Amino acid sequence: MSVYSTTPRFLAGAVCPRCEAMDRIKVYSKDDKDYRECVECGFLDELHFPGNSRELPTRVNQAKTEIDEDVVKILPINTQEN
Ligand SMILES: [Zn+2]
């Protein structure tokens, strides 16, 4: 089960863990998996939201918010799955 839409969206406030560019991380779902991708350096990472292994792109600005909260804010698309 994926969290994101198959349509890529930029994740507001997210910082790339590789090149540290802000607001350059787009997130999307593919084959029921969630990915984040940096359009600056090409960084690509699979996200795992269920469970406790949280690989967050927000480590640098962790004081702001966690990614789960960002997802809720920017993705009013959950109605698709219900
Ligand atoms: Zn990057």
PDB file of the backbone (N, CA, C, O) and the ligand in Angstrom, with CONECT records:
HET     ZN  A 101       1
ATOM      1  N   MET A   1       0.839  -1.192   0.000  1.00  0.00           N
ATOM      2  CA  MET A   1       0.000   0.000   0.000  1.00  0.00           C
ATOM      3  C   MET A   1       0.874   1.243   0.000  1.00  0.00           C
ATOM      4  O   MET A   1       1.816   1.368   0.782  1.00  0.00           O
ATOM      5  N   SER A   2       0.548   2.121  -0.864  1.00  0.00           N
ATOM      6  CA  SER A   2       1.385   3.303  -1.006  1.00  0.00           C
ATOM      7  C   SER A   2       0.737   4.506  -0.347  1.00  0.00           C
ATOM      8  O   SER A   2      -0.480   4.566  -0.167  1.00  0.00           O
ATOM      9  N   VAL A   3       1.561   5.436  -0.003  1.00  0.00           N
ATOM     10  CA  VAL A   3       1.099   6.655   0.647  1.00  0.00           C
ATOM     11  C   VAL A   3       0.897   7.761  -0.373  1.00  0.00           C
ATOM     12  O   VAL A   3      -0.074   8.516  -0.312  1.00  0.00           O
ATOM     13  N   TYR A   4       1.814   7.843  -1.294  1.00  0.00           N
ATOM     14  CA  TYR A   4       1.801   8.953  -2.228  1.00  0.00           C
ATOM     15  C   TYR A   4       0.991   8.640  -3.477  1.00  0.00           C
ATOM     16  O   TYR A   4       0.627   7.496  -3.752  1.00  0.00           O
ATOM     17  N   SER A   5       0.732   9.685  -4.203  1.00  0.00           N
ATOM     18  CA  SER A   5       0.105   9.553  -5.501  1.00  0.00           C
ATOM     19  C   SER A   5       1.140   9.116  -6.526  1.00  0.00           C
ATOM     20  O   SER A   5       2.341   9.314  -6.337  1.00  0.00           O
ATOM     21  N   THR A   6       0.671   8.529  -7.595  1.00  0.00           N
ATOM     22  CA  THR A   6       1.599   8.208  -8.672  1.00  0.00           C
ATOM     23  C   THR A   6       2.060   9.468  -9.389  1.00  0.00           C
ATOM     24  O   THR A   6       3.033   9.450 -10.144  1.00  0.00           O
ATOM     25  N   THR A   7       1.355  10.551  -9.145  1.00  0.00           N
ATOM     26  CA  THR A   7       1.789  11.836  -9.677  1.00  0.00           C
ATOM     27  C   THR A   7       2.809  12.463  -8.732  1.00  0.00           C
ATOM     28  O   THR A   7       2.498  12.733  -7.572  1.00  0.00           O
ATOM     29  N   PRO A   8       4.011  12.692  -9.217  1.00  0.00           N
ATOM     30  CA  PRO A   8       5.046  13.252  -8.335  1.00  0.00           C
ATOM     31  C   PRO A   8       4.646  14.615  -7.783  1.00  0.00           C
ATOM     32  O   PRO A   8       4.070  15.453  -8.478  1.00  0.00           O
ATOM     33  N   ARG A   9       4.970  14.800  -6.521  1.00  0.00           N
ATOM     34  CA  ARG A   9       4.734  16.089  -5.877  1.00  0.00           C
ATOM     35  C   ARG A   9       5.996  16.490  -5.135  1.00  0.00           C
ATOM     36  O   ARG A   9       6.724  15.651  -4.606  1.00  0.00           O
ATOM     37  N   PHE A  10       6.232  17.762  -5.111  1.00  0.00           N
ATOM     38  CA  PHE A  10       7.350  18.232  -4.309  1.00  0.00           C
ATOM     39  C   PHE A  10       6.948  18.259  -2.844  1.00  0.00           C
ATOM     40  O   PHE A  10       5.838  18.654  -2.486  1.00  0.00           O
ATOM     41  N   LEU A  11       7.869  17.834  -2.025  1.00  0.00           N
ATOM     42  CA  LEU A  11       7.617  17.785  -0.596  1.00  0.00           C
ATOM     43  C   LEU A  11       8.129  19.074   0.038  1.00  0.00           C
ATOM     44  O   LEU A  11       9.335  19.296   0.149  1.00  0.00           O
ATOM     45  N   ALA A  12       7.197  19.904   0.445  1.00  0.00           N
ATOM     46  CA  ALA A  12       7.569  21.217   0.973  1.00  0.00           C
ATOM     47  C   ALA A  12       8.448  21.090   2.203  1.00  0.00           C
ATOM     48  O   ALA A  12       8.119  20.378   3.151  1.00  0.00           O
ATOM     49  N   GLY A  13       9.560  21.785   2.173  1.00  0.00           N
ATOM     50  CA  GLY A  13      10.441  21.827   3.327  1.00  0.00           C
ATOM     51  C   GLY A  13      11.415  20.675   3.412  1.00  0.00           C
ATOM     52  O   GLY A  13      12.286  20.659   4.282  1.00  0.00           O
ATOM     53  N   ALA A  14      11.280  19.711   2.519  1.00  0.00           N
ATOM     54  CA  ALA A  14      12.174  18.559   2.566  1.00  0.00           C
ATOM     55  C   ALA A  14      13.560  18.935   2.051  1.00  0.00           C
ATOM     56  O   ALA A  14      13.711  19.716   1.112  1.00  0.00           O
ATOM     57  N   VAL A  15      14.550  18.359   2.691  1.00  0.00           N
ATOM     58  CA  VAL A  15      15.935  18.634   2.302  1.00  0.00           C
ATOM     59  C   VAL A  15      16.565  17.345   1.808  1.00  0.00           C
ATOM     60  O   VAL A  15      16.446  16.297   2.443  1.00  0.00           O
ATOM     61  N   CYS A  16      17.230  17.434   0.677  1.00  0.00           N
ATOM     62  CA  CYS A  16      17.887  16.263   0.121  1.00  0.00           C
ATOM     63  C   CYS A  16      19.028  15.820   1.038  1.00  0.00           C
ATOM     64  O   CYS A  16      19.877  16.632   1.408  1.00  0.00           O
ATOM     65  N   PRO A  17      19.052  14.532   1.406  1.00  0.00           N
ATOM     66  CA  PRO A  17      20.122  14.051   2.282  1.00  0.00           C
ATOM     67  C   PRO A  17      21.467  13.987   1.575  1.00  0.00           C
ATOM     68  O   PRO A  17      22.504  13.854   2.225  1.00  0.00           O
ATOM     69  N   ARG A  18      21.459  14.077   0.297  1.00  0.00           N
ATOM     70  CA  ARG A  18      22.719  13.998  -0.439  1.00  0.00           C
ATOM     71  C   ARG A  18      23.283  15.385  -0.749  1.00  0.00           C
ATOM     72  O   ARG A  18      24.419  15.690  -0.388  1.00  0.00           O
ATOM     73  N   CYS A  19      22.491  16.217  -1.412  1.00  0.00           N
ATOM     74  CA  CYS A  19      23.014  17.524  -1.839  1.00  0.00           C
ATOM     75  C   CYS A  19      22.461  18.665  -0.990  1.00  0.00           C
ATOM     76  O   CYS A  19      22.853  19.820  -1.153  1.00  0.00           O
ATOM     77  N   GLU A  20      21.540  18.323  -0.076  1.00  0.00           N
ATOM     78  CA  GLU A  20      21.009  19.303   0.880  1.00  0.00           C
ATOM     79  C   GLU A  20      20.209  20.416   0.219  1.00  0.00           C
ATOM     80  O   GLU A  20      20.009  21.472   0.819  1.00  0.00           O
ATOM     81  N   ALA A  21      19.759  20.199  -0.981  1.00  0.00           N
ATOM     82  CA  ALA A  21      18.887  21.179  -1.619  1.00  0.00           C
ATOM     83  C   ALA A  21      17.502  21.112  -0.986  1.00  0.00           C
ATOM     84  O   ALA A  21      16.986  20.027  -0.717  1.00  0.00           O
ATOM     85  N   MET A  22      16.922  22.241  -0.757  1.00  0.00           N
ATOM     86  CA  MET A  22      15.612  22.273  -0.126  1.00  0.00           C
ATOM     87  C   MET A  22      14.513  22.417  -1.169  1.00  0.00           C
ATOM     88  O   MET A  22      14.683  23.081  -2.192  1.00  0.00           O
ATOM     89  N   ASP A  23      13.388  21.783  -0.888  1.00  0.00           N
ATOM     90  CA  ASP A  23      12.225  21.845  -1.772  1.00  0.00           C
ATOM     91  C   ASP A  23      12.519  21.281  -3.154  1.00  0.00           C
ATOM     92  O   ASP A  23      11.875  21.653  -4.134  1.00  0.00           O
ATOM     93  N   ARG A  24      13.488  20.387  -3.226  1.00  0.00           N
ATOM     94  CA  ARG A  24      13.791  19.751  -4.502  1.00  0.00           C
ATOM     95  C   ARG A  24      13.490  18.260  -4.460  1.00  0.00           C
ATOM     96  O   ARG A  24      13.814  17.521  -5.390  1.00  0.00           O
ATOM     97  N   ILE A  25      12.873  17.834  -3.378  1.00  0.00           N
ATOM     98  CA  ILE A  25      12.524  16.428  -3.224  1.00  0.00           C
ATOM     99  C   ILE A  25      11.096  16.211  -3.721  1.00  0.00           C
ATOM    100  O   ILE A  25      10.152  16.818  -3.214  1.00  0.00           O
ATOM    101  N   LYS A  26      10.956  15.362  -4.691  1.00  0.00           N
ATOM    102  CA  LYS A  26       9.608  15.000  -5.114  1.00  0.00           C
ATOM    103  C   LYS A  26       9.318  13.584  -4.645  1.00  0.00           C
ATOM    104  O   LYS A  26      10.207  12.734  -4.593  1.00  0.00           O
ATOM    105  N   VAL A  27       8.080  13.352  -4.311  1.00  0.00           N
ATOM    106  CA  VAL A  27       7.674  12.048  -3.802  1.00  0.00           C
ATOM    107  C   VAL A  27       6.562  11.495  -4.684  1.00  0.00           C
ATOM    108  O   VAL A  27       5.725  12.233  -5.202  1.00  0.00           O
ATOM    109  N   TYR A  28       6.579  10.196  -4.835  1.00  0.00           N
ATOM    110  CA  TYR A  28       5.573   9.583  -5.669  1.00  0.00           C
ATOM    111  C   TYR A  28       5.486   8.099  -5.353  1.00  0.00           C
ATOM    112  O   TYR A  28       6.344   7.534  -4.675  1.00  0.00           O
ATOM    113  N   SER A  29       4.452   7.501  -5.851  1.00  0.00           N
ATOM    114  CA  SER A  29       4.251   6.078  -5.651  1.00  0.00           C
ATOM    115  C   SER A  29       4.405   5.351  -6.979  1.00  0.00           C
ATOM    116  O   SER A  29       3.977   5.827  -8.031  1.00  0.00           O
ATOM    117  N   LYS A  30       5.025   4.196  -6.895  1.00  0.00           N
ATOM    118  CA  LYS A  30       5.171   3.378  -8.085  1.00  0.00           C
ATOM    119  C   LYS A  30       5.138   1.916  -7.658  1.00  0.00           C
ATOM    120  O   LYS A  30       5.879   1.503  -6.766  1.00  0.00           O
ATOM    121  N   ASP A  31       4.291   1.155  -8.288  1.00  0.00           N
ATOM    122  CA  ASP A  31       4.160  -0.264  -7.944  1.00  0.00           C
ATOM    123  C   ASP A  31       3.888  -0.464  -6.460  1.00  0.00           C
ATOM    124  O   ASP A  31       4.435  -1.371  -5.833  1.00  0.00           O
ATOM    125  N   ASP A  32       3.039   0.392  -5.909  1.00  0.00           N
ATOM    126  CA  ASP A  32       2.661   0.307  -4.503  1.00  0.00           C
ATOM    127  C   ASP A  32       3.819   0.550  -3.550  1.00  0.00           C
ATOM    128  O   ASP A  32       3.763   0.178  -2.378  1.00  0.00           O
ATOM    129  N   LYS A  33       4.850   1.166  -4.055  1.00  0.00           N
ATOM    130  CA  LYS A  33       5.944   1.577  -3.178  1.00  0.00           C
ATOM    131  C   LYS A  33       6.101   3.087  -3.286  1.00  0.00           C
ATOM    132  O   LYS A  33       5.770   3.699  -4.302  1.00  0.00           O
ATOM    133  N   ASP A  34       6.607   3.658  -2.226  1.00  0.00           N
ATOM    134  CA  ASP A  34       6.767   5.105  -2.192  1.00  0.00           C
ATOM    135  C   ASP A  34       8.231   5.476  -2.347  1.00  0.00           C
ATOM    136  O   ASP A  34       9.124   4.865  -1.759  1.00  0.00           O
ATOM    137  N   TYR A  35       8.437   6.477  -3.143  1.00  0.00           N
ATOM    138  CA  TYR A  35       9.802   6.914  -3.401  1.00  0.00           C
ATOM    139  C   TYR A  35       9.934   8.413  -3.200  1.00  0.00           C
ATOM    140  O   TYR A  35       8.978   9.175  -3.342  1.00  0.00           O
ATOM    141  N   ARG A  36      11.140   8.802  -2.867  1.00  0.00           N
ATOM    142  CA  ARG A  36      11.474  10.217  -2.885  1.00  0.00           C
ATOM    143  C   ARG A  36      12.649  10.377  -3.840  1.00  0.00           C
ATOM    144  O   ARG A  36      13.537   9.527  -3.909  1.00  0.00           O
ATOM    145  N   GLU A  37      12.636  11.453  -4.554  1.00  0.00           N
ATOM    146  CA  GLU A  37      13.676  11.666  -5.541  1.00  0.00           C
ATOM    147  C   GLU A  37      14.063  13.139  -5.552  1.00  0.00           C
ATOM    148  O   GLU A  37      13.207  14.023  -5.547  1.00  0.00           O
ATOM    149  N   CYS A  38      15.356  13.380  -5.568  1.00  0.00           N
ATOM    150  CA  CYS A  38      15.853  14.755  -5.625  1.00  0.00           C
ATOM    151  C   CYS A  38      16.069  15.133  -7.086  1.00  0.00           C
ATOM    152  O   CYS A  38      16.784  14.450  -7.819  1.00  0.00           O
ATOM    153  N   VAL A  39      15.445  16.223  -7.492  1.00  0.00           N
ATOM    154  CA  VAL A  39      15.576  16.637  -8.886  1.00  0.00           C
ATOM    155  C   VAL A  39      16.897  17.369  -9.112  1.00  0.00           C
ATOM    156  O   VAL A  39      17.275  17.639 -10.251  1.00  0.00           O
ATOM    157  N   GLU A  40      17.583  17.682  -8.043  1.00  0.00           N
ATOM    158  CA  GLU A  40      18.862  18.376  -8.165  1.00  0.00           C
ATOM    159  C   GLU A  40      20.001  17.409  -8.468  1.00  0.00           C
ATOM    160  O   GLU A  40      20.781  17.621  -9.397  1.00  0.00           O
ATOM    161  N   CYS A  41      20.087  16.345  -7.671  1.00  0.00           N
ATOM    162  CA  CYS A  41      21.243  15.461  -7.796  1.00  0.00           C
ATOM    163  C   CYS A  41      20.860  14.050  -8.226  1.00  0.00           C
ATOM    164  O   CYS A  41      21.729  13.210  -8.459  1.00  0.00           O
ATOM    165  N   GLY A  42      19.553  13.790  -8.332  1.00  0.00           N
ATOM    166  CA  GLY A  42      19.147  12.473  -8.779  1.00  0.00           C
ATOM    167  C   GLY A  42      19.032  11.441  -7.674  1.00  0.00           C
ATOM    168  O   GLY A  42      18.823  10.258  -7.942  1.00  0.00           O
ATOM    169  N   PHE A  43      19.167  11.879  -6.448  1.00  0.00           N
ATOM    170  CA  PHE A  43      19.021  10.978  -5.309  1.00  0.00           C
ATOM    171  C   PHE A  43      17.658  10.290  -5.341  1.00  0.00           C
ATOM    172  O   PHE A  43      16.627  10.940  -5.516  1.00  0.00           O
ATOM    173  N   LEU A  44      17.667   8.980  -5.173  1.00  0.00           N
ATOM    174  CA  LEU A  44      16.412   8.228  -5.201  1.00  0.00           C
ATOM    175  C   LEU A  44      16.393   7.270  -4.026  1.00  0.00           C
ATOM    176  O   LEU A  44      17.369   6.565  -3.770  1.00  0.00           O
ATOM    177  N   ASP A  45      15.292   7.249  -3.325  1.00  0.00           N
ATOM    178  CA  ASP A  45      15.203   6.423  -2.130  1.00  0.00           C
ATOM    179  C   ASP A  45      13.790   5.873  -2.020  1.00  0.00           C
ATOM    180  O   ASP A  45      12.812   6.567  -2.295  1.00  0.00           O
ATOM    181  N   GLU A  46      13.704   4.627  -1.618  1.00  0.00           N
ATOM    182  CA  GLU A  46      12.384   4.050  -1.378  1.00  0.00           C
ATOM    183  C   GLU A  46      11.985   4.327   0.052  1.00  0.00           C
ATOM    184  O   GLU A  46      12.789   4.193   0.975  1.00  0.00           O
ATOM    185  N   LEU A  47      10.750   4.709   0.224  1.00  0.00           N
ATOM    186  CA  LEU A  47      10.262   5.046   1.554  1.00  0.00           C
ATOM    187  C   LEU A  47       9.438   3.905   2.115  1.00  0.00           C
ATOM    188  O   LEU A  47       8.709   3.220   1.397  1.00  0.00           O
ATOM    189  N   HIS A  48       9.574   3.725   3.408  1.00  0.00           N
ATOM    190  CA  HIS A  48       8.793   2.691   4.095  1.00  0.00           C
ATOM    191  C   HIS A  48       8.048   3.346   5.246  1.00  0.00           C
ATOM    192  O   HIS A  48       8.622   3.605   6.304  1.00  0.00           O
ATOM    193  N   PHE A  49       6.796   3.603   5.036  1.00  0.00           N
ATOM    194  CA  PHE A  49       6.047   4.298   6.078  1.00  0.00           C
ATOM    195  C   PHE A  49       5.522   3.364   7.166  1.00  0.00           C
ATOM    196  O   PHE A  49       5.598   3.718   8.343  1.00  0.00           O
ATOM    197  N   PRO A  50       5.006   2.216   6.837  1.00  0.00           N
ATOM    198  CA  PRO A  50       4.555   1.323   7.909  1.00  0.00           C
ATOM    199  C   PRO A  50       5.746   0.821   8.717  1.00  0.00           C
ATOM    200  O   PRO A  50       6.857   0.724   8.195  1.00  0.00           O
ATOM    201  N   GLY A  51       5.522   0.509   9.963  1.00  0.00           N
ATOM    202  CA  GLY A  51       6.610   0.032  10.785  1.00  0.00           C
ATOM    203  C   GLY A  51       7.368   1.172  11.414  1.00  0.00           C
ATOM    204  O   GLY A  51       6.904   2.312  11.436  1.00  0.00           O
ATOM    205  N   ASN A  52       8.531   0.858  11.923  1.00  0.00           N
ATOM    206  CA  ASN A  52       9.267   1.867  12.681  1.00  0.00           C
ATOM    207  C   ASN A  52      10.565   2.284  12.005  1.00  0.00           C
ATOM    208  O   ASN A  52      11.360   3.014  12.596  1.00  0.00           O
ATOM    209  N   SER A  53      10.788   1.838  10.795  1.00  0.00           N
ATOM    210  CA  SER A  53      12.009   2.255  10.110  1.00  0.00           C
ATOM    211  C   SER A  53      11.717   3.511   9.305  1.00  0.00           C
ATOM    212  O   SER A  53      11.250   3.441   8.168  1.00  0.00           O
ATOM    213  N   ARG A  54      11.987   4.617   9.885  1.00  0.00           N
ATOM    214  CA  ARG A  54      11.675   5.876   9.232  1.00  0.00           C
ATOM    215  C   ARG A  54      12.933   6.496   8.666  1.00  0.00           C
ATOM    216  O   ARG A  54      13.830   6.926   9.392  1.00  0.00           O
ATOM    217  N   GLU A  55      12.967   6.527   7.363  1.00  0.00           N
ATOM    218  CA  GLU A  55      14.094   7.187   6.717  1.00  0.00           C
ATOM    219  C   GLU A  55      13.594   8.542   6.223  1.00  0.00           C
ATOM    220  O   GLU A  55      12.999   8.661   5.151  1.00  0.00           O
ATOM    221  N   LEU A  56      13.848   9.519   7.013  1.00  0.00           N
ATOM    222  CA  LEU A  56      13.251  10.815   6.750  1.00  0.00           C
ATOM    223  C   LEU A  56      14.185  11.723   5.963  1.00  0.00           C
ATOM    224  O   LEU A  56      15.394  11.748   6.197  1.00  0.00           O
ATOM    225  N   PRO A  57      13.615  12.456   5.041  1.00  0.00           N
ATOM    226  CA  PRO A  57      14.412  13.461   4.327  1.00  0.00           C
ATOM    227  C   PRO A  57      14.500  14.746   5.118  1.00  0.00           C
ATOM    228  O   PRO A  57      15.095  15.724   4.665  1.00  0.00           O
ATOM    229  N   THR A  58      13.914  14.746   6.286  1.00  0.00           N
ATOM    230  CA  THR A  58      13.826  15.994   7.036  1.00  0.00           C
ATOM    231  C   THR A  58      14.792  16.013   8.210  1.00  0.00           C
ATOM    232  O   THR A  58      14.589  16.750   9.175  1.00  0.00           O
ATOM    233  N   ARG A  59      15.823  15.217   8.131  1.00  0.00           N
ATOM    234  CA  ARG A  59      16.762  15.149   9.238  1.00  0.00           C
ATOM    235  C   ARG A  59      17.384  16.517   9.536  1.00  0.00           C
ATOM    236  O   ARG A  59      17.604  16.885  10.690  1.00  0.00           O
ATOM    237  N   VAL A  60      17.654  17.240   8.478  1.00  0.00           N
ATOM    238  CA  VAL A  60      18.308  18.535   8.653  1.00  0.00           C
ATOM    239  C   VAL A  60      17.379  19.533   9.324  1.00  0.00           C
ATOM    240  O   VAL A  60      17.798  20.311  10.181  1.00  0.00           O
ATOM    241  N   ASN A  61      16.127  19.502   8.927  1.00  0.00           N
ATOM    242  CA  ASN A  61      15.179  20.441   9.513  1.00  0.00           C
ATOM    243  C   ASN A  61      14.155  19.711  10.372  1.00  0.00           C
ATOM    244  O   ASN A  61      12.961  20.008  10.332  1.00  0.00           O
ATOM    245  N   GLN A  62      14.639  18.768  11.135  1.00  0.00           N
ATOM    246  CA  GLN A  62      13.738  17.925  11.902  1.00  0.00           C
ATOM    247  C   GLN A  62      12.968  18.720  12.956  1.00  0.00           C
ATOM    248  O   GLN A  62      11.935  18.268  13.449  1.00  0.00           O
ATOM    249  N   ALA A  63      13.459  19.870  13.288  1.00  0.00           N
ATOM    250  CA  ALA A  63      12.759  20.666  14.286  1.00  0.00           C
ATOM    251  C   ALA A  63      11.427  21.161  13.746  1.00  0.00           C
ATOM    252  O   ALA A  63      10.538  21.537  14.510  1.00  0.00           O
ATOM    253  N   LYS A  64      11.299  21.157  12.450  1.00  0.00           N
ATOM    254  CA  LYS A  64      10.089  21.697  11.842  1.00  0.00           C
ATOM    255  C   LYS A  64       8.919  20.731  11.957  1.00  0.00           C
ATOM    256  O   LYS A  64       7.909  21.026  12.596  1.00  0.00           O
ATOM    257  N   THR A  65       9.074  19.586  11.332  1.00  0.00           N
ATOM    258  CA  THR A  65       7.982  18.624  11.360  1.00  0.00           C
ATOM    259  C   THR A  65       8.489  17.285  10.868  1.00  0.00           C
ATOM    260  O   THR A  65       9.573  17.193  10.292  1.00  0.00           O
ATOM    261  N   GLU A  66       7.713  16.263  11.093  1.00  0.00           N
ATOM    262  CA  GLU A  66       8.064  14.967  10.555  1.00  0.00           C
ATOM    263  C   GLU A  66       7.376  14.770   9.214  1.00  0.00           C
ATOM    264  O   GLU A  66       6.387  15.433   8.903  1.00  0.00           O
ATOM    265  N   ILE A  67       7.900  13.877   8.449  1.00  0.00           N
ATOM    266  CA  ILE A  67       7.407  13.699   7.090  1.00  0.00           C
ATOM    267  C   ILE A  67       5.954  13.236   7.068  1.00  0.00           C
ATOM    268  O   ILE A  67       5.201  13.585   6.159  1.00  0.00           O
ATOM    269  N   ASP A  68       5.577  12.478   8.034  1.00  0.00           N
ATOM    270  CA  ASP A  68       4.201  11.992   8.062  1.00  0.00           C
ATOM    271  C   ASP A  68       3.220  13.163   8.103  1.00  0.00           C
ATOM    272  O   ASP A  68       2.163  13.130   7.473  1.00  0.00           O
ATOM    273  N   GLU A  69       3.585  14.175   8.843  1.00  0.00           N
ATOM    274  CA  GLU A  69       2.712  15.332   8.936  1.00  0.00           C
ATOM    275  C   GLU A  69       2.680  16.085   7.615  1.00  0.00           C
ATOM    276  O   GLU A  69       1.639  16.601   7.209  1.00  0.00           O
ATOM    277  N   ASP A  70       3.799  16.142   6.965  1.00  0.00           N
ATOM    278  CA  ASP A  70       3.838  16.784   5.661  1.00  0.00           C
ATOM    279  C   ASP A  70       2.951  16.052   4.667  1.00  0.00           C
ATOM    280  O   ASP A  70       2.260  16.665   3.853  1.00  0.00           O
ATOM    281  N   VAL A  71       2.984  14.747   4.749  1.00  0.00           N
ATOM    282  CA  VAL A  71       2.186  13.958   3.826  1.00  0.00           C
ATOM    283  C   VAL A  71       0.713  14.286   3.990  1.00  0.00           C
ATOM    284  O   VAL A  71      -0.016  14.458   3.013  1.00  0.00           O
ATOM    285  N   VAL A  72       0.297  14.367   5.221  1.00  0.00           N
ATOM    286  CA  VAL A  72      -1.104  14.667   5.474  1.00  0.00           C
ATOM    287  C   VAL A  72      -1.467  16.049   4.945  1.00  0.00           C
ATOM    288  O   VAL A  72      -2.557  16.264   4.414  1.00  0.00           O
ATOM    289  N   LYS A  73      -0.538  16.970   5.102  1.00  0.00           N
ATOM    290  CA  LYS A  73      -0.829  18.337   4.689  1.00  0.00           C
ATOM    291  C   LYS A  73      -0.947  18.471   3.173  1.00  0.00           C
ATOM    292  O   LYS A  73      -1.853  19.130   2.663  1.00  0.00           O
ATOM    293  N   ILE A  74      -0.035  17.847   2.477  1.00  0.00           N
ATOM    294  CA  ILE A  74       0.047  18.155   1.053  1.00  0.00           C
ATOM    295  C   ILE A  74      -0.657  17.130   0.180  1.00  0.00           C
ATOM    296  O   ILE A  74      -0.740  17.305  -1.036  1.00  0.00           O
ATOM    297  N   LEU A  75      -1.161  16.066   0.784  1.00  0.00           N
ATOM    298  CA  LEU A  75      -1.753  15.027  -0.044  1.00  0.00           C
ATOM    299  C   LEU A  75      -3.205  14.749   0.359  1.00  0.00           C
ATOM    300  O   LEU A  75      -3.466  13.828   1.134  1.00  0.00           O
ATOM    301  N   PRO A  76      -4.109  15.508  -0.141  1.00  0.00           N
ATOM    302  CA  PRO A  76      -5.520  15.252   0.144  1.00  0.00           C
ATOM    303  C   PRO A  76      -6.091  14.220  -0.811  1.00  0.00           C
ATOM    304  O   PRO A  76      -7.168  14.409  -1.376  1.00  0.00           O
ATOM    305  N   ILE A  77      -5.373  13.144  -0.986  1.00  0.00           N
ATOM    306  CA  ILE A  77      -5.741  12.179  -2.022  1.00  0.00           C
ATOM    307  C   ILE A  77      -6.104  10.822  -1.460  1.00  0.00           C
ATOM    308  O   ILE A  77      -6.321   9.870  -2.209  1.00  0.00           O
ATOM    309  N   ASN A  78      -6.171  10.731  -0.142  1.00  0.00           N
ATOM    310  CA  ASN A  78      -6.428   9.438   0.472  1.00  0.00           C
ATOM    311  C   ASN A  78      -7.814   8.908   0.161  1.00  0.00           C
ATOM    312  O   ASN A  78      -8.095   7.723   0.339  1.00  0.00           O
ATOM    313  N   THR A  79      -8.661   9.782  -0.297  1.00  0.00           N
ATOM    314  CA  THR A  79     -10.014   9.339  -0.615  1.00  0.00           C
ATOM    315  C   THR A  79     -10.016   8.340  -1.756  1.00  0.00           C
ATOM    316  O   THR A  79     -10.980   7.600  -1.954  1.00  0.00           O
ATOM    317  N   GLN A  80      -8.925   8.329  -2.498  1.00  0.00           N
ATOM    318  CA  GLN A  80      -8.840   7.385  -3.616  1.00  0.00           C
ATOM    319  C   GLN A  80      -8.879   5.952  -3.139  1.00  0.00           C
ATOM    320  O   GLN A  80      -9.358   5.068  -3.849  1.00  0.00           O
ATOM    321  N   GLU A  81      -8.384   5.722  -1.959  1.00  0.00           N
ATOM    322  CA  GLU A  81      -8.196   4.354  -1.502  1.00  0.00           C
ATOM    323  C   GLU A  81      -9.343   3.858  -0.655  1.00  0.00           C
ATOM    324  O   GLU A  81      -9.366   2.694  -0.254  1.00  0.00           O
ATOM    325  N   ASN A  82     -10.292   4.727  -0.379  1.00  0.00           N
ATOM    326  CA  ASN A  82     -11.402   4.295   0.475  1.00  0.00           C
ATOM    327  C   ASN A  82     -12.727   4.324  -0.282  1.00  0.00           C
ATOM    328  O   ASN A  82     -13.768   3.991   0.283  1.00  0.00           O
TER     329      ASN A  82
HETATM  330 ZN    ZN A 101      19.892  16.134  -3.986  1.00  0.00          ZN2+
END
